[in-house]
Amino acid sequence: MVGRRKISFFNETKLQIWNKLSSWQNKLFSSGGREVLIKAVAQAVPAYAMSVFKLPASICEDIQKAIARF
């Protein structure tokens, strides 16, 4: 249940994205390849959660920071 602990509930989504990005970190991709990966996978992971619940702003900022660092 989401309730009052939204940030801890959505941390799993943030960790899924972080794990995906960190597994690709050591591989050599062109800038276009990185863009395709981000659009296809990293932005698709929170799509369901965002369609059902309103994500806290801090979680959205953390996801954006992780994508920008990739």
C-alpha positions as CSV (number, residue, x, y, z in Angstrom):
1,M,0.0,0.0,0.0
2,V,1.4,3.4,-0.9
3,G,-0.1,5.5,1.9
4,R,2.2,8.1,3.6
5,R,5.5,6.3,2.8
6,K,5.5,7.1,-0.9
7,I,9.2,7.8,-1.1
8,S,10.2,4.4,0.4
9,F,7.5,2.7,-1.8
10,F,8.9,4.2,-5.0
11,N,12.5,3.6,-4.1
12,E,12.3,0.2,-5.7
13,T,11.5,1.9,-9.1
14,K,14.4,4.2,-8.7
15,L,16.7,1.2,-7.8
16,Q,15.5,-0.7,-10.9
17,I,16.5,2.2,-13.1
18,W,19.8,2.7,-11.3
19,N,20.6,-1.1,-11.8
20,K,19.8,-0.9,-15.5
21,L,22.0,2.1,-16.0
22,S,24.9,0.8,-13.9
23,S,24.9,-2.5,-15.8
24,W,25.4,-0.5,-19.1
25,Q,28.0,1.8,-17.6
26,N,31.0,-0.2,-18.6
27,K,29.9,-0.9,-22.2
28,L,30.9,1.3,-25.1
29,F,27.8,2.9,-26.7
30,S,27.6,5.8,-29.1
31,S,25.7,8.8,-28.0
32,G,22.8,7.7,-30.2
33,G,22.9,4.2,-28.7
34,R,22.7,5.7,-25.2
35,E,19.7,7.8,-26.1
36,V,17.9,4.9,-27.5
37,L,18.5,2.8,-24.4
38,I,17.4,5.6,-22.1
39,K,14.2,6.2,-24.1
40,A,13.4,2.5,-24.5
41,V,14.2,1.2,-21.1
42,A,15.0,3.7,-18.4
43,Q,12.0,5.9,-19.1
44,A,9.7,2.9,-19.6
45,V,10.3,1.4,-16.1
46,P,8.5,4.1,-14.2
47,A,5.8,4.6,-16.8
48,Y,3.3,2.2,-15.2
49,A,3.9,3.6,-11.7
50,M,3.5,7.1,-13.0
51,S,0.2,6.2,-14.8
52,V,-1.3,4.8,-11.6
53,F,0.2,7.0,-8.8
54,K,1.6,10.5,-8.6
55,L,5.3,10.1,-7.9
56,P,7.0,12.3,-5.4
57,A,9.1,15.1,-6.9
58,S,12.2,13.8,-5.1
59,I,11.9,10.5,-6.9
60,C,11.4,12.1,-10.3
61,E,14.5,14.3,-9.6
62,D,16.6,11.3,-8.6
63,I,15.6,9.4,-11.8
64,Q,16.4,12.5,-13.9
65,K,19.8,12.8,-12.2
66,A,20.7,9.2,-12.8
67,I,19.7,9.4,-16.5
68,A,21.7,12.6,-16.9
69,R,24.8,11.0,-15.4
70,F,24.6,8.1,-17.8
